[in-house]
Amino acid sequence: MTLENYSELIAYNDSTSTIVDYIGELKKDLKLLAASKLGYVSNDRYVAFSAIDIKKIIINRHCSDSIRLTVRNILLESLIDYEKAAPGSSIVNCITFLYVLEEVLKLKAFNHRLDLNEFEDIISELSRFSRITTINNSRKILENYISNPIISKIIFTAARLSGHNGQIYLDPLSKDDTVIETYRGYRVPVTPLREFWVPTKVSRWKRSNVKCFVIDGILESVSEVHHILSTLSETKEPGVIFCRGCSEEVTATLGLNFKRQSLDIIPVVIPYDLFGSNLLKDIAVICGTDVVSSLKGELISSINIDEIVTVPRVDIDESTVVIQNENTYRNVQKHIAQLSEQKKESHVLEKSRLIDDRIKVLTSICTRVSFGHDYNDILPLTLERAGTGIGILSTVNRSGIIHIPDLKKMTGSIFVTKILNDIMNELQGLGFIDMPALSLVHGIMGGFYAASSINNTGAFLVLDQET
């Protein structure tokens, strides 16, 4: 549902006092969050929420009426959208939203409207306060977000081991002990075919000397790959098929024979999207093979099994594929150099970002973090926190940090100055002295636009004077 769709729903409620009450409830939650008095119980274990969990806090806040529910949905939509561009922005987004919306409603009570231009000028000016971070600052920022020194240390250690161009992979399954291991491996953010993965009840697939097929097309019938399946069934060699999709017949055949242990082949589907359109080529370079494509006049049925490349190691779980193949390192580096040249020649931001994502896949330093059994009862929350924490560290490295007290240097109307002071006080109450520059700017931007979108609908009734 888009922001515009909310206006009609809000218009048919009879009092903005409900909005004010909801703002007050969320502000109380922020105070409890700062005091570590907000959390949940899992298997008799109390887990305190941290700033990184703000979306969960908002979702868990009961909405007893349609007005609260609507405002919550607008806020959550903003948090989700801006978090993608700037990990760690959600807490700033939420705080900004609450204080801007509160002031908007007060202005409406006196028939005044929000001056959008002034706040937009402030947002654009914020970036000039950005500064280069230090290791200690980065560590402190991460600890403030996660509020768990052990998890923060694990993520910070993994980030240092992987280096600037490396990738960090979070193991979705726990181990006996928490382990951080670094190795040469290409992490490809794709998943095995769900229709195969779920029925076969595979949780993780790790094999050595794996036959890899890279096919730019959909496997329509078993007859196309019958000769491949027959050979691998006889040799008992493991295999991975990277393709655009599989028919029900092919999926069922692979799944049935996998459960019978007569075949050890995993189908991995590469989607037809902007990122996936070139990903098959990148996977082929990593594996040391060519893409089989009908556009080149090639038939899947004509694949020569003797020419299929064997990759030293492939590790697959429900969320990612890791390929280990040092034999193709030089060719991968050449491929990266070609992509870097394409990026230099491109003047389209979206294309440059896609190339960056492709180069990231082609970076062979991979650090795997596996949490121990002592995290079993909170593993989903821990993985979510760790994933966001990794994004926050990356954001700090890219955009630097902003010293929160520097917000006092911003000048504007009484309205803007008050809101900036409120944001600063809330963040400092949560322990933040510095924040990732991109997260702070995007957070303030997201909260402001979400609150002003409510203002622009003109749907709220005027507050009572006493409110």
C-alpha positions in Angstrom: 0.0 0.0 0.0 1.4 3.4 -1.0 1.4 6.5 1.2 -1.3 8.0 -0.9 -3.7 5.1 -0.2 -3.7 5.9 3.5 -5.3 9.3 3.2 -8.9 8.0 2.7 -8.6 5.8 5.7 -7.3 8.6 8.0 -10.0 11.0 6.7 -12.8 8.9 8.1 -11.4 8.9 11.7 -12.7 11.7 13.9 -9.8 12.8 16.0 -6.1 13.4 15.7 -5.8 13.0 19.5 -5.4 9.3 18.7 -2.3 10.1 16.7 -0.9 12.2 19.6 -1.5 9.3 22.0 0.3 6.9 19.6 3.2 9.2 19.3 3.4 9.4 23.1 3.3 5.6 23.4 6.2 5.2 21.0 8.2 7.9 22.8 7.7 5.9 26.0 9.0 2.9 24.2 12.1 4.9 23.3 12.7 5.8 26.9 12.3 2.1 28.0 14.7 1.1 25.1 17.3 3.6 26.4 17.0 2.1 29.9 17.2 -1.5 28.6 13.7 -2.2 29.9 12.2 -3.3 26.7 12.6 -6.8 25.4 11.0 -10.2 25.3 11.4 -13.6 27.0 12.6 -16.7 25.0 12.8 -20.0 26.9 13.0 -18.3 30.3 15.7 -16.0 28.9 15.1 -12.2 28.9 16.5 -10.5 25.8 16.6 -6.7 25.9 15.9 -4.9 22.6 18.5 -2.5 21.2 18.4 0.4 18.8 18.8 -2.0 15.9 15.5 -3.7 16.8 13.3 -0.6 16.4 11.2 -2.2 13.7 10.3 -5.1 16.0 9.4 -2.7 18.7 7.0 -0.8 16.4 5.5 -4.0 15.2 5.0 -5.4 18.7 3.3 -2.2 19.8 -0.4 -3.1 19.8 -2.6 -0.9 17.6 -6.1 -0.8 19.0 -7.7 1.2 16.1 -7.3 1.9 12.4 -5.7 5.3 13.0 -2.8 3.8 15.0 -2.5 1.0 12.5 -2.3 3.4 9.5 0.3 5.7 11.1 2.3 2.6 12.1 2.2 1.3 8.5 3.4 4.6 7.1 6.3 4.6 9.5 7.2 1.0 8.8 7.1 1.5 5.1 9.5 4.4 5.5 11.9 2.5 7.8 12.0 -0.5 5.4 12.6 1.7 2.3 15.4 3.9 3.8 17.1 1.0 5.6 17.9 -0.6 2.3 19.9 2.5 1.2 21.4 3.2 4.6 21.6 0.4 7.2 21.1 1.8 10.7 18.9 4.6 9.6 15.7 3.2 11.1 16.2 4.4 14.7 16.8 8.0 13.4 13.9 7.7 11.0 11.5 6.7 13.8 12.7 9.5 16.1 12.4 12.1 13.4 9.0 10.9 12.3 7.6 11.1 15.8 8.9 14.6 16.5 8.1 16.1 13.1 4.6 14.6 13.1 4.0 16.0 16.6 5.0 19.5 15.5 2.9 19.1 12.3 -0.2 18.4 14.3 0.5 21.4 16.5 0.9 23.6 13.4 -2.4 22.3 12.0 -4.2 23.3 15.2 -3.3 26.9 14.4 -3.9 26.5 10.6 -0.2 26.6 9.8 1.6 24.3 7.4 5.0 22.7 7.4 7.7 24.6 5.4 9.1 21.7 3.3 11.8 23.8 1.7 13.5 24.8 5.0 13.8 21.2 6.2 15.0 20.0 2.8 17.8 22.6 3.0 18.8 21.3 6.5 18.9 17.8 5.2 21.2 18.7 2.3 23.4 20.7 4.7 23.9 17.8 7.1 26.4 15.9 4.9 29.0 18.7 5.4 29.5 17.6 9.0 30.7 14.1 7.9 34.2 13.1 9.0 36.4 10.1 8.6 35.9 7.4 11.3 38.4 5.7 13.5 38.4 2.0 14.6 37.3 3.0 18.1 34.5 5.1 16.8 33.3 2.3 14.5 33.4 -0.2 17.3 31.5 2.1 19.7 28.8 2.9 17.0 28.3 -0.9 16.5 28.0 -1.5 20.2 25.4 1.3 20.6 23.3 -0.2 17.9 23.4 -3.8 19.1 23.8 -3.3 22.8 25.5 -6.7 23.1 29.3 -6.4 23.4 29.9 -10.1 22.5 27.9 -10.0 19.2 29.4 -6.6 18.4 32.9 -8.0 18.9 32.2 -11.0 16.7 30.9 -8.9 13.8 33.7 -6.3 14.2 36.3 -9.1 14.1 34.7 -10.7 11.1 34.7 -7.3 9.3 38.4 -6.8 10.0 39.3 -10.3 8.8 37.4 -10.0 5.5 38.9 -6.6 4.7 37.5 -3.8 2.7 36.6 -5.9 -0.4 35.7 -9.2 1.4 32.3 -10.6 2.1 30.8 -11.8 5.4 28.5 -14.7 5.4 26.3 -15.5 8.4 25.7 -19.2 8.8 21.9 -19.8 9.4 22.6 -22.9 11.4 24.3 -22.9 14.8 27.4 -24.9 15.7 28.7 -26.4 18.9 30.8 -23.2 19.4 30.8 -19.8 17.8 33.3 -19.8 15.0 34.7 -17.1 12.6 36.6 -18.6 9.6 38.1 -16.8 6.6 38.7 -18.6 3.3 38.9 -17.9 -0.4 35.4 -18.3 -1.7 32.9 -16.5 -3.9 29.6 -15.9 -2.1 26.7 -15.7 -4.6 23.5 -14.3 -3.2 21.1 -16.8 -4.8 19.1 -19.6 -3.4 18.5 -23.2 -4.4 15.2 -24.0 -6.1 12.6 -23.9 -3.3 10.4 -26.6 -4.9 13.4 -28.9 -4.6 14.9 -27.7 -1.4 11.9 -27.9 0.9 10.6 -31.4 -0.1 14.1 -32.9 0.1 14.5 -31.4 3.6 18.1 -30.3 2.9 19.5 -27.8 5.4 23.0 -27.6 4.0 24.8 -29.1 1.1 28.6 -29.1 1.1 30.5 -31.1 -1.5 34.0 -31.4 -3.0 34.8 -31.9 -6.7 31.5 -30.7 -7.9 30.3 -30.7 -11.6 28.9 -27.2 -12.4 26.5 -26.5 -15.2 25.7 -22.8 -16.1 22.7 -22.6 -18.4 21.0 -19.5 -19.6 17.6 -21.0 -20.0 14.8 -23.0 -18.3 15.1 -26.8 -18.1 11.8 -27.8 -19.6 12.0 -31.6 -19.8 14.1 -34.4 -18.3 15.1 -35.6 -21.8 17.2 -32.4 -22.2 19.5 -33.5 -19.4 18.9 -37.2 -19.3 22.5 -38.0 -20.5 23.9 -35.8 -17.7 21.8 -37.3 -15.0 22.6 -40.9 -16.1 26.3 -40.3 -16.1 26.4 -38.6 -12.7 24.1 -41.3 -11.3 26.7 -43.9 -12.4 29.8 -41.9 -11.2 28.1 -40.7 -8.0 29.6 -37.3 -8.6 27.8 -34.2 -7.0 26.6 -31.5 -9.3 25.0 -28.0 -9.3 22.9 -26.7 -12.1 22.7 -22.9 -12.4 19.8 -22.0 -14.6 16.8 -19.7 -15.1 14.3 -22.2 -13.9 13.1 -25.8 -13.9 9.8 -27.4 -15.0 7.8 -29.4 -12.5 8.9 -32.6 -14.2 12.6 -31.7 -13.9 12.2 -30.6 -10.3 10.3 -33.7 -9.3 12.9 -36.0 -11.0 15.8 -34.3 -9.3 14.1 -34.3 -5.9 13.0 -37.9 -6.0 16.4 -39.2 -7.1 18.1 -37.0 -4.5 16.0 -38.5 -1.7 16.7 -42.0 -3.1 20.4 -41.0 -3.1 20.8 -42.1 -6.7 21.6 -38.4 -7.7 23.4 -35.7 -5.8 22.5 -32.6 -7.9 21.2 -29.3 -6.6 19.3 -26.9 -9.0 20.0 -23.2 -8.3 17.8 -20.6 -10.0 19.2 -17.3 -11.1 16.3 -14.8 -11.5 15.6 -12.6 -14.5 16.2 -9.2 -12.8 18.7 -6.4 -13.3 21.3 -8.1 -11.0 20.6 -11.7 -12.2 20.8 -10.8 -15.9 24.6 -10.8 -15.8 25.1 -13.1 -12.8 25.3 -16.3 -14.9 28.3 -14.9 -16.7 30.0 -14.1 -13.4 29.3 -17.6 -12.1 30.7 -19.1 -15.3 33.9 -17.1 -14.9 34.2 -18.2 -11.2 33.6 -21.9 -12.2 35.9 -21.7 -15.2 33.3 -22.5 -17.9 31.0 -21.0 -20.5 27.3 -20.2 -20.3 25.2 -22.6 -22.4 22.8 -20.4 -24.2 20.2 -20.9 -27.0 21.1 -17.4 -28.1 24.4 -18.8 -29.2 22.7 -21.7 -31.0 23.6 -24.2 -28.2 21.3 -26.9 -27.0 21.2 -28.2 -23.4 20.9 -31.8 -24.8 24.2 -31.4 -26.6 26.3 -30.7 -23.5 29.3 -33.0 -23.5 29.6 -34.4 -19.9 33.3 -34.8 -20.4 33.7 -31.1 -20.9 31.8 -30.1 -17.8 34.0 -28.3 -15.4 34.7 -29.6 -11.9 34.9 -27.1 -9.1 36.9 -27.9 -5.9 34.2 -27.1 -3.4 30.6 -25.8 -3.3 28.7 -24.9 -0.1 24.9 -24.3 -0.4 22.3 -23.4 2.2 18.8 -21.9 2.0 20.1 -18.3 1.5 23.3 -18.4 -0.4 25.9 -20.3 -2.5 29.6 -20.3 -1.8 32.0 -21.5 -4.6 35.6 -22.2 -3.7 37.8 -22.3 -6.8 41.3 -20.9 -6.7 42.0 -22.3 -10.2 40.2 -19.4 -11.8 41.6 -16.5 -9.7 43.5 -14.8 -12.5 40.5 -15.0 -14.9 38.2 -13.6 -12.2 40.6 -10.7 -11.6 40.6 -9.9 -15.4 36.8 -10.0 -15.3 36.8 -7.6 -12.4 39.1 -5.2 -14.3 36.7 -5.2 -17.3 33.8 -4.5 -15.1 35.7 -1.6 -13.4 36.3 -0.1 -16.8 32.6 -0.4 -17.6 31.9 1.4 -14.4 34.2 4.3 -15.3 32.5 4.7 -18.7 29.0 4.6 -17.2 27.3 7.8 -16.1 24.2 6.0 -14.9 24.1 5.6 -11.1 21.9 2.5 -11.1 24.3 0.8 -13.6 27.3 1.7 -11.5 25.7 0.2 -8.4 24.9 -3.0 -10.3 28.5 -3.3 -11.3 29.6 -2.8 -7.7 27.3 -5.6 -6.7 28.8 -7.9 -9.3 32.3 -7.1 -8.3 31.4 -7.9 -4.7 30.3 -11.4 -5.8 33.7 -11.8 -7.6 35.7 -10.9 -4.5 37.2 -14.1 -3.2 37.8 -13.3 0.4 34.8 -14.7 2.4 34.4 -14.8 6.2 31.9 -17.1 7.7 30.4 -16.5 11.1 28.7 -19.4 12.8 27.0 -18.8 16.2 27.2 -21.5 18.9 24.4 -23.5 20.5 24.2 -20.9 23.3 22.5 -18.7 20.8 19.9 -21.3 19.7 16.9 -19.7 21.4 17.7 -16.3 20.0 19.4 -17.3 16.7 16.9 -15.5 14.3 17.2 -12.2 16.2 21.0 -12.6 16.5 21.4 -13.2 12.8 19.2 -10.2 12.0 21.2 -8.0 14.3 24.5 -9.2 12.9 23.3 -8.7 9.3 22.3 -5.1 10.0 25.5 -4.6 12.0 27.6 -5.7 8.9 25.7 -3.2 6.8 26.3 -0.4 9.4 30.0 -1.0 9.4 30.0 -0.9 5.6 28.0 2.4 5.7 30.5 3.9 8.1 33.4 3.0 5.9 31.7 4.5 2.8 30.2 7.7 4.2 32.1 8.4 7.4 30.4 9.6 10.6 28.7 12.6 12.0 29.3 13.8 15.6 25.8 14.1 17.1 26.4 17.3 19.0 27.2 18.9 15.7 23.5 19.1 15.1 23.5 22.1 17.4 25.5 24.0 14.7 22.5 23.8 12.3 20.5 27.0 12.1 16.9 27.4 11.2 13.4 28.3 12.4 12.3 27.6 15.9 10.4 24.6 14.5 13.5 23.1 12.8 15.8 23.9 15.7 13.5 22.2 18.2 13.2 19.0 16.1 16.9 18.8 15.6 17.5 19.2 19.4 14.8 16.5 20.1 16.5 14.1 17.7 19.9 14.8 19.2 18.7 14.3 22.8 16.9 11.0 21.9 20.0 9.7 20.1 22.3 10.7 23.0 19.9 9.1 25.4 20.4 5.8 23.5 24.2 6.2 23.9 25.0 7.6 20.5 27.7 10.2 20.3 28.6 9.5 16.6 26.5 7.9 13.9 27.1 6.7 10.3 26.7 9.9 8.2 24.5 8.2 5.6 22.3 6.6 8.3 21.8 9.9 10.0 21.0 11.8 6.8 18.7 9.2 5.4 17.0 8.6 8.7 16.2 12.3 9.1 15.1 12.5 5.5 12.9 9.4 5.7 11.2 10.4 9.0 10.6 13.9 7.7 9.1 12.8 4.4 6.9 10.2 6.0 5.5 12.7 8.6 5.0 15.4 6.0 3.2 12.9 3.7 0.6 12.7 6.4 0.5 16.5 6.6 0.1 16.8 2.9 -3.0 14.6 2.8 -4.9 17.3 4.7 -6.9 14.5 6.3 -6.4 14.9 10.0 -9.0 16.9 11.9 -7.6 19.9 13.9 -6.5 19.1 17.4 -8.3 20.4 20.4 -6.6 23.5 21.8 -5.8 21.6 25.0 -4.0 18.9 23.1 
